[in-house]
Amino acid sequence: MKKKALVNDTPVCQVRMQAIGDAMSLLSGKWKFYILGTLIEGNTLGFMDLLREINGIGTKMLSKELQDLEMNNLVSRKVMNTKPITVKYSITEYGKTLSPLIDELAKWGINYRNSVHGKKEKES
């Protein structure tokens, strides 16, 4: 017999958990935060600019992730009337609302890295 959940049983908690699940689904994957962070800092960038800025990402993955982010209204895509055709990507106004989250995630990562690195130095 399965035990009844103690924490996730309230309606408020269920809504919160559903919202967290939605956000995790939307932002999942290795590259989405890199892309969003780069566009927040760089404003409008071409595909090749993004490819150069994001170390380690491949063209197929960048294309796929940009499509996902565009579909979810976090990134906009503008095709320029040039020869050859140029595509520019920028963060949407809604995508910019992720800026504080990305900033806090970066701060947390720096603190974590310093904490772990400091411990390793003392152990050596």
Backbone as CSV, one residue per row, in Angstrom:
resi,resn,N_x,N_y,N_z,CA_x,CA_y,CA_z,C_x,C_y,C_z
1,MET,0.836,-1.174,0.000,0.000,0.000,0.000,0.886,1.243,0.000
2,LYS,0.548,2.165,-0.869,1.336,3.386,-1.005,0.963,4.373,0.087
3,LYS,2.010,4.974,0.714,1.773,5.971,1.749,1.292,7.267,1.118
4,LYS,0.463,7.994,1.851,-0.052,9.268,1.393,1.038,10.331,1.543
5,ALA,1.168,11.201,0.521,2.163,12.278,0.559,1.807,13.263,1.661
6,LEU,2.816,13.698,2.398,2.591,14.654,3.469,2.774,16.098,3.004
7,VAL,3.772,16.337,2.175,4.113,17.702,1.786,3.346,18.146,0.549
8,ASN,3.305,17.319,-0.474,2.727,17.708,-1.754,1.220,17.533,-1.828
9,ASP,0.568,17.453,-0.709,-0.859,17.168,-0.687,-1.725,18.423,-0.750
10,THR,-1.179,19.577,-0.421,-1.986,20.799,-0.396,-2.155,21.340,-1.819
11,PRO,-3.278,22.004,-2.090,-3.483,22.580,-3.431,-2.400,23.588,-3.826
12,VAL,-1.955,24.399,-2.863,-0.914,25.386,-3.153,0.372,24.684,-3.564
13,CYS,0.724,23.637,-2.862,1.946,22.900,-3.167,1.816,22.191,-4.516
14,GLN,0.658,21.664,-4.814,0.458,20.982,-6.094,0.607,21.954,-7.258
15,VAL,0.075,23.165,-7.122,0.222,24.185,-8.161,1.692,24.555,-8.312
16,ARG,2.379,24.707,-7.183,3.807,25.048,-7.202,4.621,23.950,-7.886
17,MET,4.342,22.694,-7.555,5.072,21.579,-8.156,4.784,21.485,-9.650
18,GLN,3.559,21.745,-10.058,3.215,21.736,-11.478,3.972,22.852,-12.205
19,ALA,4.055,24.031,-11.585,4.776,25.156,-12.181,6.268,24.854,-12.303
20,ILE,6.831,24.230,-11.285,8.246,23.842,-11.334,8.463,22.830,-12.455
21,GLY,7.562,21.878,-12.574,7.647,20.883,-13.652,7.567,21.525,-15.027
22,ASP,6.662,22.504,-15.172,6.549,23.219,-16.451,7.844,23.951,-16.785
23,ALA,8.403,24.657,-15.804,9.642,25.404,-16.021,10.795,24.457,-16.348
24,MET,10.894,23.353,-15.625,11.969,22.396,-15.870,11.838,21.786,-17.269
25,SER,10.625,21.496,-17.681,10.398,20.942,-19.014,10.783,21.941,-20.093
26,LEU,10.396,23.179,-19.902,10.671,24.235,-20.875,12.160,24.544,-20.977
27,LEU,12.869,24.520,-19.861,14.273,24.922,-19.814,15.237,23.747,-19.706
28,SER,14.730,22.530,-19.894,15.583,21.354,-19.722,16.613,21.256,-20.842
29,GLY,17.624,20.500,-20.563,18.680,20.302,-21.538,19.925,21.064,-21.141
30,LYS,21.006,20.682,-21.752,22.313,21.226,-21.409,22.509,22.647,-21.920
31,TRP,21.848,23.012,-23.020,22.240,24.223,-23.737,21.314,25.414,-23.594
32,LYS,20.092,25.246,-23.169,19.123,26.351,-23.193,19.556,27.526,-22.327
33,PHE,20.085,27.277,-21.151,20.533,28.379,-20.303,21.728,29.102,-20.926
34,TYR,22.615,28.362,-21.591,23.736,28.996,-22.276,23.234,29.930,-23.384
35,ILE,22.282,29.446,-24.166,21.734,30.239,-25.269,21.035,31.484,-24.729
36,LEU,20.181,31.291,-23.731,19.452,32.429,-23.164,20.406,33.439,-22.540
37,GLY,21.367,32.959,-21.782,22.340,33.852,-21.158,23.152,34.628,-22.182
38,THR,23.532,33.963,-23.263,24.294,34.625,-24.317,23.448,35.688,-25.004
39,LEU,22.188,35.382,-25.285,21.322,36.363,-25.941,20.966,37.520,-25.014
40,ILE,20.848,37.254,-23.724,20.581,38.346,-22.777,21.764,39.311,-22.773
41,GLU,22.983,38.772,-22.804,24.179,39.617,-22.804,24.445,40.244,-24.169
42,GLY,24.193,39.480,-25.241,24.555,39.932,-26.585,23.439,40.589,-27.357
43,ASN,22.231,40.590,-26.814,21.058,41.202,-27.425,20.632,40.488,-28.699
44,THR,21.195,40.815,-29.856,20.828,40.180,-31.120,22.081,39.590,-31.750
45,LEU,22.005,38.305,-32.052,23.171,37.610,-32.613,22.738,36.708,-33.749
46,GLY,23.633,36.526,-34.710,23.400,35.577,-35.788,23.688,34.157,-35.320
47,PHE,23.268,33.209,-36.155,23.454,31.801,-35.825,24.930,31.481,-35.596
48,MET,25.782,31.920,-36.511,27.216,31.621,-36.387,27.834,32.333,-35.183
49,ASP,27.323,33.518,-34.848,27.798,34.214,-33.649,27.489,33.384,-32.403
50,LEU,26.277,32.858,-32.338,25.893,32.005,-31.210,26.760,30.750,-31.166
51,LEU,26.991,30.171,-32.318,27.814,28.958,-32.394,29.224,29.218,-31.863
52,ARG,29.782,30.381,-32.176,31.120,30.737,-31.677,31.108,31.056,-30.183
53,GLU,30.054,31.677,-29.716,29.969,32.106,-28.314,29.749,30.946,-27.352
54,ILE,29.014,29.931,-27.790,28.646,28.823,-26.903,29.587,27.654,-27.179
55,ASN,30.576,27.532,-26.337,31.632,26.541,-26.508,31.080,25.120,-26.396
56,GLY,31.301,24.327,-27.448,30.953,22.913,-27.391,29.639,22.534,-28.035
57,ILE,28.782,23.495,-28.364,27.499,23.155,-28.978,27.696,22.942,-30.478
58,GLY,26.960,21.987,-31.022,27.017,21.714,-32.453,25.913,22.446,-33.197
59,THR,26.014,22.478,-34.508,25.036,23.210,-35.315,23.637,22.624,-35.208
60,LYS,23.534,21.301,-35.242,22.203,20.669,-35.150,21.556,20.938,-33.797
61,MET,22.334,20.836,-32.740,21.797,21.061,-31.398,21.390,22.522,-31.227
62,LEU,22.218,23.445,-31.679,21.885,24.864,-31.579,20.599,25.155,-32.340
63,SER,20.478,24.614,-33.530,19.273,24.815,-34.328,18.036,24.273,-33.623
64,LYS,18.148,23.070,-33.082,17.023,22.449,-32.370,16.625,23.262,-31.140
65,GLU,17.609,23.669,-30.341,17.319,24.411,-29.118,16.737,25.790,-29.429
66,LEU,17.231,26.448,-30.472,16.672,27.741,-30.872,15.220,27.590,-31.317
67,GLN,14.915,26.504,-32.032,13.531,26.251,-32.441,12.633,26.073,-31.226
68,ASP,13.101,25.300,-30.246,12.324,25.096,-29.012,12.089,26.415,-28.286
69,LEU,13.152,27.214,-28.156,13.045,28.488,-27.445,12.149,29.468,-28.193
70,GLU,12.207,29.437,-29.512,11.332,30.301,-30.313,9.873,29.860,-30.182
71,MET,9.639,28.563,-30.233,8.289,28.026,-30.099,7.668,28.410,-28.754
72,ASN,8.503,28.542,-27.729,8.015,28.875,-26.390,8.116,30.371,-26.071
73,ASN,8.315,31.190,-27.102,8.277,32.649,-26.985,9.372,33.223,-26.087
74,LEU,10.522,32.551,-26.047,11.654,33.054,-25.266,12.706,33.700,-26.163
75,VAL,12.725,33.281,-27.420,13.667,33.798,-28.406,12.886,34.143,-29.667
76,SER,13.283,35.235,-30.322,12.665,35.566,-31.608,13.699,35.403,-32.714
77,ARG,13.197,35.069,-33.875,14.029,34.800,-35.049,13.615,35.763,-36.146
78,LYS,14.590,36.443,-36.723,14.297,37.383,-37.802,15.177,37.040,-38.997
79,VAL,14.530,36.781,-40.126,15.250,36.483,-41.365,15.492,37.798,-42.089
80,MET,16.760,38.089,-42.345,17.144,39.328,-43.017,17.129,39.106,-44.529
81,ASN,16.766,40.139,-45.258,16.705,40.064,-46.714,18.083,40.368,-47.306
82,THR,19.013,39.435,-47.103,20.377,39.584,-47.594,20.741,38.367,-48.429
83,LYS,21.841,38.482,-49.153,22.350,37.335,-49.896,23.762,37.063,-49.415
84,PRO,24.078,35.936,-48.880,23.135,34.883,-48.504,22.217,35.337,-47.367
85,ILE,21.129,34.610,-47.192,20.151,34.958,-46.163,20.810,34.899,-44.793
86,THR,20.549,35.917,-43.994,21.076,35.994,-42.634,19.918,35.882,-41.663
87,VAL,20.117,35.121,-40.600,19.099,34.977,-39.562,19.660,35.540,-38.266
88,LYS,18.881,36.393,-37.624,19.283,36.998,-36.351,18.346,36.506,-35.254
89,TYR,18.924,36.226,-34.103,18.146,35.769,-32.952,18.270,36.790,-31.832
90,SER,17.179,36.996,-31.134,17.213,37.894,-29.980,16.287,37.348,-28.900
91,ILE,16.526,37.819,-27.705,15.704,37.419,-26.565,14.400,38.226,-26.626
92,THR,13.290,37.582,-26.343,12.010,38.294,-26.314,11.856,39.007,-24.975
93,GLU,10.859,39.864,-24.890,10.579,40.530,-23.618,10.272,39.490,-22.545
94,TYR,9.529,38.458,-22.923,9.220,37.402,-21.950,10.479,36.621,-21.579
95,GLY,11.350,36.409,-22.548,12.616,35.732,-22.273,13.494,36.528,-21.317
96,LYS,13.408,37.860,-21.414,14.205,38.720,-20.521,13.799,38.553,-19.057
97,THR,12.590,38.062,-18.811,12.167,37.844,-17.418,12.986,36.738,-16.756
98,LEU,13.707,35.950,-17.550,14.577,34.900,-16.999,15.925,35.446,-16.534
99,SER,16.228,36.699,-16.845,17.516,37.279,-16.498,17.851,37.171,-15.009
100,PRO,16.927,37.531,-14.090,17.264,37.388,-12.666,17.529,35.926,-12.269
101,LEU,16.795,35.003,-12.857,16.991,33.580,-12.571,18.372,33.124,-13.043
102,ILE,18.762,33.538,-14.243,20.068,33.173,-14.778,21.176,33.808,-13.950
103,ASP,20.986,35.065,-13.535,21.981,35.735,-12.685,22.153,35.004,-11.357
104,GLU,21.053,34.624,-10.735,21.127,33.908,-9.452,21.742,32.529,-9.620
105,LEU,21.422,31.855,-10.715,22.011,30.551,-10.986,23.526,30.672,-11.152
106,ALA,23.959,31.722,-11.847,25.398,31.959,-12.020,26.069,32.242,-10.677
107,LYS,25.440,33.074,-9.846,26.001,33.369,-8.515,26.113,32.098,-7.684
108,TRP,25.067,31.292,-7.709,25.081,30.043,-6.961,26.199,29.139,-7.466
109,GLY,26.355,29.050,-8.794,27.400,28.213,-9.380,28.791,28.674,-8.982
110,ILE,29.007,29.995,-8.958,30.303,30.541,-8.542,30.570,30.196,-7.083
111,ASN,29.577,30.401,-6.216,29.741,30.069,-4.795,29.996,28.586,-4.592
112,TYR,29.263,27.757,-5.323,29.450,26.312,-5.212,30.857,25.917,-5.655
113,ARG,31.279,26.447,-6.795,32.613,26.120,-7.310,33.692,26.554,-6.329
114,ASN,33.561,27.759,-5.768,34.534,28.237,-4.783,34.530,27.364,-3.533
115,SER,33.353,26.952,-3.108,33.236,26.109,-1.921,33.909,24.758,-2.140
116,VAL,33.621,24.133,-3.251,34.203,22.825,-3.551,35.703,22.956,-3.810
117,HIS,36.091,23.954,-4.560,37.510,24.159,-4.886,38.315,24.449,-3.617
118,GLY,37.744,25.259,-2.740,38.421,25.580,-1.484,38.632,24.342,-0.629
119,LYS,37.633,23.465,-0.566,37.753,22.236,0.214,38.825,21.325,-0.358
120,LYS,38.895,21.231,-1.686,39.885,20.359,-2.314,41.290,20.861,-2.052
121,GLU,41.463,22.184,-2.034,42.803,22.726,-1.773,43.265,22.390,-0.358
122,LYS,42.344,22.443,0.608,42.712,22.153,1.993,43.046,20.686,2.192
123,GLU,42.374,19.803,1.430,42.612,18.381,1.601,43.969,17.957,1.022
124,SER,44.461,18.640,0.009,45.710,18.242,-0.663,46.916,18.418,0.199
